[in-house]
Amino acid sequence: MNILITGGAGFVGGNLAIKFAAEGHNILCLDNMVRRGTELNLQRFLKFKNISFAHGDIRNEEDLCNLNFKADVVLECAAQPSAIDGYANPYYDFANNTLGLMNVLEYCRKNDAGMIFWSTNKAYDGDLCNSVPVIEGPTRYEWDPNKDFQLTGWTEKGFNEKLDVNGGNHSIYGVSKIAADLLCQEWSSAFDIPIICNRFSCLYGPHQFGKVSQGWVAWFVLAKLLNKPITYYGFKGKQVRDCLHIDDIHSLIEKQANDLDNHRGSYYNVGGGPDNSVSLIETNDMLNNMLDINQEQDNGYDSRQRRADQILYISDISKVCKDFDWKPEVSVEQGLESVISWANDGLDVLQGLYF
């Protein structure tokens, strides 16, 4: 299979390139190399004869037209991924996540290629998600079982694909992504292109150069190992996400890439599900135990709630599990172990990269 990966030197794209190349597929990675750490991921490609690299930007139509590569499927991982940074420069999010996606869709239409698109849980309005009643526990918020509350798209399993995408509190990033998500569905229907949209929750794993505004799981690990403070923003660090490890992402994408025709135009909420949900405080405590340290006293708390932040978001993954006979296999603790191992192996390089 010929696979084009946009954002191919990033965390998700780079990991998937190597995993698919190891299985014998021909891979072309397209990346503009603006994200820190991408140069390190690029070095990992050199040992694979079936991985090629093109320095380009999906915002430039010519960069895609000049690839001279006929993909069977495109993994559209290129994005400005921070839900926080977009308010300072909204056009940057729109250009990267929506206009750029249009160019990729046209590449697929002209080259008869399928596509898997990286959408986000920020496709759903923060106010709507936060309307579900919660109770505050010692380390996390939980949905209140004593409230007689009904919301289309929410059950005790989490948020499913029936949840309304309307609202004015998605973040600029979220709006740019839900617009792209809907464009994918429209192009799939109008031009008969096999496209799947995955509305991912929290993704993590080795080779993720996390920071405060994006990639928080990897950032927590790096902060611990480099002895840097961690700050909880809003909700006392008790906000909850379901986390999905890169190995589980690969196993799902492999199944989807091999069955695109039967699921064209489909969209899925994808994450670790309830079994892999964790709060910021719980992640901090797990890392303290795993690393045999105690940095709790150094952690800060900023009471300001970030716009569009969700108190408690867990993906109901019933639909994607059923359609692809898939489920997450990597526990949060196992996933953290893999990130710690990667970070320890290159701590000197990471120290220079970050500080």
C-alpha positions in Angstrom: 0.0 0.0 0.0 1.2 3.5 -0.8 0.6 5.8 2.2 1.0 9.6 2.2 1.3 11.0 5.8 0.8 14.7 6.1 2.5 16.0 9.2 4.6 13.0 8.7 7.5 14.2 11.0 5.2 14.9 13.9 4.4 12.7 16.9 1.5 10.8 15.3 2.7 10.9 11.7 6.3 10.0 12.5 5.3 7.0 14.7 2.8 5.7 12.1 5.3 6.1 9.3 7.8 3.8 11.0 5.2 1.3 12.1 3.6 1.0 8.6 7.1 1.0 6.9 8.1 -1.9 9.2 5.1 -3.8 7.8 6.3 -3.3 4.2 4.2 -0.4 3.0 5.6 2.5 0.9 5.5 5.7 2.9 5.9 9.4 1.9 6.0 11.9 4.8 5.1 15.5 4.0 6.0 18.0 6.7 6.8 21.7 6.9 9.2 21.0 9.9 8.0 24.0 12.0 7.3 22.0 15.2 10.2 21.5 17.5 11.4 17.9 17.6 10.4 17.1 14.1 14.1 17.1 13.0 14.7 14.4 15.6 11.8 12.3 14.2 13.1 12.8 10.7 16.4 11.2 11.7 14.5 8.1 12.7 13.3 7.6 9.1 16.8 7.1 7.6 17.1 3.4 8.3 13.9 2.7 6.3 14.3 2.4 2.6 10.6 2.5 2.1 10.1 5.9 3.8 10.6 9.0 1.7 10.4 12.6 2.9 9.1 15.8 1.2 9.6 19.2 2.8 6.3 20.9 2.1 3.2 22.5 3.5 -0.4 21.4 3.0 -1.4 25.1 2.9 0.4 25.3 -0.5 -1.5 23.5 -3.2 1.6 23.2 -5.3 3.5 21.2 -2.6 0.9 18.5 -3.0 0.6 18.7 -6.8 4.4 18.3 -7.1 4.7 15.2 -4.9 4.8 12.7 -7.8 3.4 10.1 -5.4 0.1 8.3 -6.0 -1.2 7.4 -2.6 -3.8 4.6 -1.9 -4.6 6.3 1.4 -3.7 9.6 3.0 -3.3 9.9 6.8 -4.1 13.5 7.4 -2.2 14.3 10.6 -1.0 17.8 9.7 -2.4 20.5 12.1 -1.9 23.3 14.4 -2.8 21.1 17.4 -3.1 23.5 20.4 -6.6 24.4 21.6 -5.1 27.4 23.5 -2.9 29.2 21.1 -5.5 29.9 18.4 -7.1 32.9 20.1 -3.9 35.0 19.5 -3.9 34.3 15.7 -7.2 32.7 14.6 -6.3 32.8 10.9 -3.2 30.5 11.6 -5.5 27.8 12.9 -8.0 28.2 10.0 -5.2 28.2 7.4 -3.5 25.1 8.8 -6.5 23.0 9.8 -9.2 24.0 7.3 -7.7 25.5 4.2 -4.8 23.0 4.3 -7.3 20.2 4.6 -9.1 21.4 1.5 -5.9 20.9 -0.5 -5.5 17.4 0.8 -9.1 16.6 -0.1 -8.4 17.8 -3.6 -5.3 15.7 -3.8 -7.4 12.6 -2.8 -10.1 13.5 -5.4 -7.6 13.9 -8.2 -5.6 10.8 -7.3 -8.4 8.5 -6.4 -7.0 8.1 -2.9 -8.8 7.5 0.4 -8.2 9.4 3.6 -8.2 9.1 7.3 -8.6 12.5 9.0 -7.5 13.5 12.5 -10.4 15.4 14.0 -10.8 16.1 17.7 -13.0 16.0 20.8 -13.0 19.8 20.5 -15.5 19.3 17.7 -17.9 19.4 20.7 -18.8 22.6 22.5 -17.1 23.0 26.0 -20.3 24.5 27.5 -22.4 21.6 26.2 -19.9 18.9 27.6 -19.8 20.8 30.9 -23.6 20.8 31.2 -23.5 17.2 32.4 -23.7 17.4 36.2 -20.5 16.4 38.0 -19.4 15.8 41.6 -15.9 16.6 42.9 -13.9 13.7 44.3 -10.5 13.7 46.0 -8.6 13.4 42.7 -11.1 13.8 39.9 -14.5 15.0 38.8 -17.0 12.3 38.1 -20.4 12.4 36.6 -23.1 12.7 39.3 -25.1 9.5 39.4 -27.8 11.1 41.5 -28.9 13.6 38.9 -31.7 12.7 36.6 -30.0 14.2 33.6 -30.4 13.5 29.9 -28.4 14.8 27.0 -28.5 13.4 23.4 -25.0 12.1 22.8 -24.0 11.3 26.4 -24.4 8.2 28.5 -22.4 6.8 31.5 -20.0 5.4 28.8 -19.1 8.9 27.8 -19.8 11.2 24.8 -20.8 9.5 21.5 -21.2 10.6 18.0 -24.8 11.9 18.5 -23.6 14.8 20.5 -24.5 18.2 19.0 -21.6 20.0 17.3 -23.2 23.4 17.6 -22.1 26.1 20.1 -19.7 28.9 20.5 -17.1 27.5 22.9 -15.1 24.9 20.9 -11.8 26.9 20.8 -10.6 28.3 17.5 -8.7 25.1 17.0 -11.9 23.1 17.6 -13.9 25.2 15.1 -11.2 24.9 12.5 -11.3 21.1 13.0 -15.1 20.6 13.0 -15.2 22.7 9.8 -12.6 20.3 8.3 -14.5 17.3 9.7 -17.7 18.4 7.9 -15.7 19.1 4.7 -14.4 15.6 4.8 -17.9 14.2 5.1 -19.2 16.4 2.2 -16.3 15.5 -0.1 -16.8 11.8 0.7 -20.4 12.0 -0.3 -20.2 14.4 -3.2 -17.1 12.9 -4.9 -17.4 9.3 -3.6 -14.1 9.4 -1.8 -13.5 6.8 1.0 -12.9 9.0 4.1 -13.0 8.4 7.8 -13.0 11.1 10.5 -11.7 10.2 13.9 -12.6 12.7 16.7 -9.7 11.8 18.9 -9.4 12.6 22.6 -6.0 12.7 24.3 -3.2 11.0 22.3 0.2 10.3 23.7 3.3 8.1 23.5 7.0 8.2 22.8 8.5 10.8 20.5 5.8 13.3 21.5 7.4 16.7 22.3 4.7 17.9 24.6 4.3 21.3 26.0 1.9 23.1 28.4 -0.6 23.9 25.7 -0.6 20.6 23.9 0.6 17.0 24.5 0.2 17.3 28.3 0.8 13.6 29.1 4.3 13.7 27.5 4.9 17.2 29.1 4.2 15.8 32.6 6.8 13.1 32.0 9.4 15.5 30.7 8.7 18.0 33.5 9.3 15.3 36.1 12.5 14.1 34.5 13.8 17.6 34.0 12.7 18.8 37.4 10.4 21.5 36.1 7.2 22.5 37.9 3.7 21.5 36.6 0.9 24.0 36.7 -2.8 23.0 36.9 -5.1 25.4 35.0 -8.6 25.6 36.3 -10.7 22.8 37.9 -7.9 22.1 40.4 -6.2 19.5 38.2 -9.2 17.3 38.6 -10.3 17.6 35.0 -10.5 14.2 33.3 -9.5 12.9 29.8 -9.5 9.4 28.3 -6.0 8.7 26.9 -5.1 6.7 23.9 -1.5 5.3 23.3 0.2 5.5 19.9 0.3 1.7 19.7 -3.5 1.5 19.9 -3.8 4.4 17.4 -1.7 2.4 15.0 -3.8 -0.8 15.4 -7.0 1.2 14.7 -5.6 3.1 11.7 -4.3 -0.2 10.2 -7.8 -1.7 10.4 -9.4 1.5 9.0 -7.0 1.8 6.1 -7.8 -1.8 5.1 -11.5 -1.3 5.3 -12.0 2.3 4.1 -14.5 1.4 1.3 -17.0 -0.1 3.7 -17.0 3.0 6.0 -16.7 5.9 3.7 -18.0 9.1 5.2 -18.0 7.7 8.7 -17.0 9.6 11.8 -16.0 8.2 15.2 -15.3 9.4 18.7 -12.0 7.7 19.5 -10.0 7.6 22.8 -9.0 5.3 25.5 -12.6 5.1 26.8 -13.6 4.9 30.5 -11.0 2.3 31.4 -8.2 4.6 30.3 -9.5 7.9 31.8 -7.3 9.8 34.2 -7.2 13.3 35.8 -4.2 15.6 35.9 -3.7 15.0 39.6 -3.9 11.2 39.1 -1.3 11.3 36.3 1.0 13.4 38.5 0.6 10.8 41.4 1.2 7.9 39.0 4.4 9.4 37.8 5.6 10.2 41.3 5.1 6.5 42.2 6.7 5.2 39.0 9.7 7.5 39.3 9.9 7.3 43.1 9.8 11.1 43.5 7.5 13.7 45.1 7.2 17.0 43.4 3.6 17.7 44.5 4.9 20.7 46.6 6.3 22.2 43.4 3.1 22.1 41.4 1.3 25.3 40.8 -2.4 26.1 40.4 -3.9 28.8 38.2 -7.6 29.2 39.0 -8.3 30.8 35.6 -10.3 28.4 33.5 -9.1 28.1 30.0 -11.7 29.0 27.4 -13.5 25.9 25.9 -11.8 23.6 28.5 -13.9 20.5 29.3 -14.2 19.4 32.9 -14.8 15.8 32.1 -14.4 14.3 28.7 -14.5 10.6 28.1 -15.1 9.1 24.6 -17.8 6.5 24.2 -15.9 4.3 21.8 -18.6 1.7 21.3 -19.2 2.5 17.6 -15.5 2.4 16.5 -14.9 -0.7 18.6 -17.8 -2.5 16.9 -17.1 -1.4 13.4 -13.5 -2.4 13.4 -13.3 -5.1 16.0 -10.9 -3.0 17.9 -10.3 -1.9 21.5 -7.4 -0.1 23.3 -4.9 -2.6 24.8 -2.3 -0.3 26.4 -3.2 0.9 29.9 -2.3 4.4 31.1 0.4 3.0 33.3 1.9 0.9 30.5 1.8 3.9 28.2 3.5 6.2 30.8 6.2 3.6 31.1 6.9 3.7 27.4 7.1 7.6 27.5 9.5 7.5 30.4 11.7 4.9 28.7 11.9 7.0 25.5 12.6 10.3 27.5 15.3 8.7 29.6 17.1 7.4 26.5 17.4 10.9 25.1 17.3 13.1 28.2 20.3 15.2 27.3 18.9 15.9 23.8 15.5 16.8 25.3 17.1 19.1 27.9 18.7 21.1 25.1 15.5 21.1 23.1 13.4 22.5 25.9 15.6 24.6 28.0 
